[in-house]
């Protein structure tokens, strides 16, 4: 499209910012393609396809699932980048055709597509920022009710729904490992496993204290109530992590599952609680019928918690060497106000919206993306 009048000679005076927007998109997309290294991704697909076609692949189910999951993810990344590149390359043509035909409707459609591509490029750019040691891992997400009594327990359950809906919107498989129900309503705690690459890097910015302000549905006098819930996000361990946990450091208790469940779930002592004696870390799992399966799932969570503890200790040493005196950003990090006005505001990034219903239904992409950008700038 280059010409003596500039790269976009068909842009009218009414579209004075159009060349700049297209140029900025081209620059950002080029950077994304460089960072993601599409040729390397395609080579990785070839290697994974070779592994996936091995006759004995499913002799080791855990490795087979890892290979097929990674293959599906990388193929999806390539399709995503190539489709976005195609849409970006088509944008100048859309505007040129609309301008040439003086078609207001076509021009409006082109503007709509430009805005959509800008949003998609910005979202993909965030992915390139996930370069931490564990960012590419799957994640365990734990939610615990805090101060606020029954409202806090209800708030914890609302957050559990918000995050599982977010996973569903992104087609991320997840499995709830354990839920401890509160007596009157809501939950005391819950832990779920997000089985998607980069789940940890993406959701780790959600870690911290979430504050809810609303008219309590549990208060007969209809008073306003403030309640809190804590979100913890840790990476799933892999075989290369080498977290050694001697049996004599563990106390294992079995008990009967509680809460909603199908036949057989609540009738045997299949739930497992594991206490790591040196650290006091307690994990539990009750979602499986088999005590053996629950123990394996609980051990996976414990391993991840110990890995995260080790990472935090190493980070603390690095911070001490750097003279880092900044407080943890992962304490009170977001407020959700449902009364007397409607607003969700992140206290770190200043990202906010008045559409509280959408946020509580899992539409938190803008908050997650702002959090990732904020973390990179604060590093």
Wavefront OBJ file of the C-alpha trace (Angstrom):
o trace
v 0.000 0.000 0.000
v 3.042 2.279 0.072
v 2.813 5.436 -2.013
v 4.403 8.930 -2.192
v 1.567 10.204 -0.049
v 2.354 7.744 2.741
v 1.688 4.084 3.456
v -2.093 4.657 3.636
v -2.876 7.297 0.915
v -6.598 6.451 1.047
v -6.964 7.616 4.700
v -9.184 10.704 4.760
v -8.800 13.745 6.973
v -11.540 12.298 9.199
v -9.260 9.316 9.847
v -6.113 11.276 10.775
v -5.222 8.782 13.519
v -5.819 5.712 11.338
v -2.285 5.464 9.880
v -0.817 5.767 13.375
v -3.146 3.086 14.744
v -2.318 0.675 11.921
v 1.391 1.389 12.222
v 1.308 0.809 15.988
v -0.545 -2.467 15.457
v 2.017 -3.605 12.892
v 4.887 -2.803 15.258
v 3.285 -4.595 18.199
v 2.330 -7.623 16.135
v 5.859 -7.861 14.766
v 7.238 -7.851 18.314
v 4.761 -10.555 19.344
v 5.731 -12.777 16.415
v 9.404 -12.332 17.296
v 8.895 -13.200 20.965
v 6.621 -16.193 20.307
v 8.900 -17.435 17.499
v 6.293 -19.101 15.289
v 8.854 -21.208 13.327
v 10.086 -22.645 16.638
v 6.493 -23.363 17.673
v 5.908 -25.232 14.411
v 9.055 -27.283 15.015
v 7.752 -28.051 18.495
v 4.449 -29.237 16.999
v 6.323 -31.624 14.713
v 8.205 -33.094 17.698
v 5.031 -33.404 19.783
v 3.129 -35.026 16.896
v 5.927 -37.572 16.647
v 5.633 -38.299 20.386
v 1.827 -38.458 20.192
v 1.947 -41.028 17.398
v 4.116 -43.434 19.399
v 2.296 -46.795 19.847
v 3.164 -46.970 23.548
v 2.171 -43.379 24.324
v -0.723 -44.304 26.601
v 1.315 -46.807 28.599
v 2.165 -43.763 30.718
v -1.163 -41.921 30.949
v 0.219 -38.929 32.843
v 2.901 -38.300 30.219
v 0.407 -38.962 27.392
v -1.971 -36.343 28.745
v 0.913 -33.906 29.104
v 2.036 -34.475 25.502
v -1.447 -34.224 23.970
v -2.328 -31.190 26.085
v 0.869 -29.406 25.091
v 0.328 -30.305 21.425
v -3.189 -28.915 21.471
v -2.005 -25.733 23.191
v 0.878 -25.036 20.793
v -1.311 -25.719 17.749
v -3.852 -23.291 19.167
v -1.162 -20.633 19.701
v -0.007 -20.941 16.088
v -3.585 -20.697 14.770
v -4.207 -17.697 16.994
v -1.112 -15.799 15.809
v -1.633 -16.634 12.129
v -5.330 -15.732 12.205
v -4.560 -12.398 13.879
v -1.803 -11.654 11.366
v -4.263 -12.332 8.535
v -6.861 -10.010 10.053
v -4.252 -7.281 10.526
v -3.066 -7.608 6.919
v -6.685 -7.329 5.711
v -7.400 -4.089 7.598
v -5.858 -1.645 5.074
v -7.802 -3.382 2.286
v -11.078 -3.023 4.213
v -10.534 0.701 4.710
v -9.386 1.241 1.125
v -12.502 -0.466 -0.251
v -14.781 1.473 2.089
v -13.153 4.797 1.198
v -13.133 4.016 -2.534
v -16.835 3.215 -2.562
v -17.675 5.992 -0.103
v -19.684 3.406 1.832
v -20.473 4.571 5.369
v -21.663 1.127 6.486
v -18.508 -0.559 5.173
v -16.388 2.094 6.859
v -18.181 1.473 10.163
v -17.560 -2.263 9.782
v -13.873 -1.595 9.102
v -13.655 0.589 12.214
v -15.306 -2.159 14.249
v -12.826 -4.719 12.944
v -9.922 -2.367 13.696
v -11.055 -2.021 17.300
v -11.464 -5.801 17.593
v -7.981 -6.436 16.189
v -6.494 -3.848 18.552
v -8.094 -5.644 21.506
v -6.923 -9.062 20.265
v -3.355 -7.850 19.713
v -3.281 -6.274 23.177
v -4.481 -9.551 24.697
v -1.879 -11.567 22.804
v 0.821 -9.078 23.792
v 0.050 -9.812 27.445
v 0.807 -13.496 26.835
v 4.333 -12.568 25.735
v 4.862 -10.982 29.176
v 4.440 -14.357 30.900
v 8.107 -15.315 31.014
v 8.554 -16.171 34.704
v 10.094 -19.473 35.801
v 6.711 -21.103 36.490
v 4.410 -18.957 34.322
v 3.830 -21.691 31.752
v 2.568 -24.145 34.404
v -0.919 -25.282 35.256
v -2.238 -23.868 38.539
v -3.881 -24.732 41.819
v -6.232 -21.973 42.975
v -7.362 -21.887 46.604
v -10.071 -19.597 47.979
v -10.610 -19.098 51.713
v -13.272 -17.036 53.459
v -11.926 -14.326 55.764
v -13.437 -11.738 58.084
v -17.172 -11.239 57.718
v -18.841 -14.369 59.058
v -21.508 -15.969 56.882
v -21.182 -13.155 54.316
v -17.498 -13.975 53.906
v -18.318 -17.658 53.347
v -20.888 -16.658 50.728
v -18.347 -14.267 49.177
v -15.777 -17.083 48.923
v -18.324 -19.182 47.026
v -19.068 -16.240 44.713
v -15.343 -15.950 43.940
v -15.138 -19.687 43.274
v -17.927 -19.308 40.713
v -16.256 -16.210 39.205
v -12.994 -18.036 38.575
v -14.549 -21.253 37.314
v -16.709 -19.208 34.929
v -13.528 -17.437 33.757
v -11.985 -20.840 33.050
v -15.096 -21.947 31.171
v -15.030 -18.775 29.037
v -11.440 -19.586 28.040
v -12.121 -23.311 27.547
v -9.673 -24.146 30.332
v -10.356 -27.558 31.909
v -10.483 -27.467 35.702
v -11.212 -29.862 38.523
v -12.327 -28.978 42.051
v -10.121 -30.972 44.431
v -11.676 -30.021 47.741
v -14.528 -27.911 49.105
v -15.171 -27.204 52.784
v -18.746 -26.003 53.179
v -19.750 -23.438 55.812
v -22.588 -24.262 58.199
v -25.121 -21.625 57.146
v -24.158 -20.724 53.577
v -21.180 -20.546 51.275
v -17.814 -22.215 51.735
v -14.969 -22.027 54.206
v -12.470 -22.926 51.486
v -12.037 -24.588 48.121
v -9.124 -25.673 45.931
v -9.333 -26.347 42.206
v -6.817 -27.409 39.577
v -6.718 -25.363 36.344
v -5.397 -27.752 33.702
v -4.234 -25.287 31.061
v -0.764 -24.072 30.029
v 0.079 -20.626 31.411
v -2.750 -20.850 33.935
v -0.317 -20.022 36.746
v 1.280 -17.044 34.983
v -2.145 -15.696 34.070
v -3.994 -16.226 37.339
v -1.125 -15.511 39.728
v -1.959 -11.798 39.528
v -5.311 -12.629 41.145
v -3.600 -13.677 44.370
v -4.477 -11.585 47.397
v -7.402 -10.365 49.474
v -10.680 -9.572 47.703
v -13.093 -7.239 49.505
v -16.872 -7.195 49.033
v -19.235 -4.412 50.133
v -22.976 -5.041 49.820
v -26.297 -5.170 51.628
v -26.092 -8.470 53.455
v -28.710 -11.010 52.334
v -28.210 -12.664 55.736
v -28.992 -9.567 57.839
v -32.682 -9.165 58.756
v -32.156 -5.422 59.152
v -30.687 -5.045 55.649
v -27.455 -3.461 56.795
v -24.371 -2.984 54.666
v -21.682 -5.606 55.237
v -17.990 -5.711 54.335
v -16.467 -9.165 53.953
v -13.165 -10.583 52.785
v -11.836 -13.678 51.034
v -8.295 -14.749 50.253
v -7.157 -16.126 46.876
v -3.966 -18.174 46.601
v -2.509 -19.308 43.268
v 0.393 -21.763 43.071
v 2.074 -23.561 40.137
v 1.602 -27.287 39.663
v 4.809 -29.221 40.264
v 6.494 -31.209 37.531
v 8.821 -34.193 37.745
v 11.845 -31.917 37.379
v 11.034 -29.969 40.547
v 12.378 -32.614 42.977
v 10.397 -31.772 46.103
v 11.334 -34.590 48.499
v 8.749 -35.197 51.232
v 9.707 -38.007 53.656
v 6.795 -40.052 54.997
v 7.769 -39.283 58.603
v 7.062 -35.584 57.927
v 3.434 -36.321 57.049
v 0.319 -36.962 59.090
v -2.449 -38.499 57.006
v -6.056 -38.476 58.243
v -8.999 -40.055 56.453
v -12.592 -38.975 56.971
v -16.003 -39.029 55.362
v -16.659 -36.477 52.627
v -19.133 -33.705 53.401
v -21.431 -31.523 51.353
v -23.226 -32.343 48.081
v -22.212 -35.584 46.428
v -23.468 -38.598 44.573
v -24.123 -42.019 45.996
v -21.057 -43.486 47.615
v -19.205 -40.176 48.003
v -20.485 -39.476 51.513
v -20.794 -43.071 52.743
v -17.132 -44.135 53.031
v -14.032 -42.691 54.685
v -12.462 -41.783 51.344
v -11.566 -38.123 51.938
v -7.910 -37.500 52.808
v -6.268 -34.721 54.815
v -2.463 -34.452 54.807
v -0.514 -32.303 57.276
v 3.120 -31.463 56.533
v 4.517 -31.407 60.070
v 7.626 -29.211 59.528
v 5.657 -26.371 57.923
v 2.135 -26.931 59.245
v 0.725 -26.884 55.697
v -2.578 -28.772 55.531
v -4.157 -30.000 52.291
v -7.158 -32.191 51.639
v -9.057 -33.813 48.798
v -12.509 -35.392 48.737
v -13.656 -35.236 45.133
v -12.693 -38.828 44.233
v -14.418 -42.034 45.391
v -11.103 -43.754 46.076
v -9.025 -42.949 49.147
v -5.913 -43.705 47.075
v -6.926 -41.206 44.380
v -7.717 -38.543 46.976
v -4.328 -39.069 48.611
v -2.550 -38.695 45.260
v -4.458 -35.483 44.507
v -3.767 -34.089 47.986
v -0.057 -34.895 47.631
v 0.020 -33.021 44.309
v -1.375 -29.925 46.034
v 1.088 -30.294 48.926
v 4.009 -30.607 46.519
v 2.877 -27.420 44.758
v 2.520 -25.539 48.047
v 6.020 -26.607 49.096
v 7.366 -25.541 45.688
v 5.714 -22.144 46.076
v 7.108 -21.833 49.627
v 10.594 -22.542 48.286
v 10.109 -19.990 45.512
v 8.997 -17.341 48.009
v 11.982 -18.037 50.257
v 14.335 -17.685 47.295
v 12.573 -14.480 46.248
v 12.892 -13.101 49.781
v 16.635 -13.722 49.677
v 16.890 -11.929 46.328
v 14.814 -9.018 47.620
v 17.079 -8.752 50.662
v 20.134 -8.646 48.419
v 18.477 -5.925 46.321
v 17.385 -4.012 49.394
v 13.733 -4.405 48.399
v 11.565 -2.925 51.144
v 8.300 -2.839 49.192
v 5.334 -4.543 50.828
v 3.608 -7.486 49.199
v 1.137 -6.421 46.517
v -0.791 -9.610 47.162
v -2.680 -8.419 50.240
v -5.839 -6.347 49.771
v -5.860 -5.999 46.017
v -9.414 -5.525 44.743
v -12.710 -4.119 45.975
v -16.141 -5.191 44.743
v -18.836 -2.689 45.739
v -22.482 -3.618 45.163
v -23.971 -0.930 47.441
v -24.488 2.047 47.531
v -23.078 2.055 43.974
v -21.792 -0.598 41.569
v -18.030 -0.774 41.017
v -15.133 -3.213 40.896
v -11.734 -1.555 41.309
v -8.247 -3.013 41.430
v -6.214 -1.198 44.071
v -2.882 -1.881 42.325
v -3.623 -1.089 38.691
v -6.553 1.338 39.094
v -8.477 -0.795 36.567
v -12.198 -0.469 37.289
v -15.669 -1.106 35.892
v -19.253 -0.498 36.891
v -20.448 -3.771 35.370
v -20.201 -5.829 38.556
v -22.552 -8.546 37.279
v -20.273 -9.307 34.320
v -17.185 -9.443 36.553
v -18.829 -11.846 38.997
v -19.813 -13.975 35.996
v -16.161 -14.409 35.065
v -15.492 -11.464 32.748
v -12.238 -10.444 34.445
v -9.922 -10.339 31.416
v -9.278 -6.596 31.681
v -8.290 -6.980 35.348
v -6.025 -9.960 34.634
v -4.322 -8.211 31.702
v -3.840 -4.989 33.687
v -2.403 -7.036 36.554
v 0.123 -8.767 34.300
v 1.248 -5.450 32.807
v 1.452 -3.902 36.282
v 3.550 -6.803 37.573
v 6.016 -6.441 34.701
v 6.353 -2.699 35.294
v 6.866 -3.248 39.012
v 9.488 -5.962 38.562
l 1 2 3 4 5 6 7 8 9 10 11 12 13 14 15 16 17 18 19 20 21 22 23 24 25 26 27 28 29 30 31 32 33 34 35 36 37 38 39 40 41 42 43 44 45 46 47 48 49 50 51 52 53 54 55 56 57 58 59 60 61 62 63 64 65 66 67 68 69 70 71 72 73 74 75 76 77 78 79 80 81 82 83 84 85 86 87 88 89 90 91 92 93 94 95 96 97 98 99 100 101 102 103 104 105 106 107 108 109 110 111 112 113 114 115 116 117 118 119 120 121 122 123 124 125 126 127 128 129 130 131 132 133 134 135 136 137 138 139 140 141 142 143 144 145 146 147 148 149 150 151 152 153 154 155 156 157 158 159 160 161 162 163 164 165 166 167 168 169 170 171 172 173 174 175 176 177 178 179 180 181 182 183 184 185 186 187 188 189 190 191 192 193 194 195 196 197 198 199 200 201 202 203 204 205 206 207 208 209 210 211 212 213 214 215 216 217 218 219 220 221 222 223 224 225 226 227 228 229 230 231 232 233 234 235 236 237 238 239 240 241 242 243 244 245 246 247 248 249 250 251 252 253 254 255 256 257 258 259 260 261 262 263 264 265 266 267 268 269 270 271 272 273 274 275 276 277 278 279 280 281 282 283 284 285 286 287 288 289 290 291 292 293 294 295 296 297 298 299 300 301 302 303 304 305 306 307 308 309 310 311 312 313 314 315 316 317 318 319 320 321 322 323 324 325 326 327 328 329 330 331 332 333 334 335 336 337 338 339 340 341 342 343 344 345 346 347 348 349 350 351 352 353 354 355 356 357 358 359 360 361 362 363 364 365 366 367 368 369 370 371 372 373 374 375 376 377 378 379
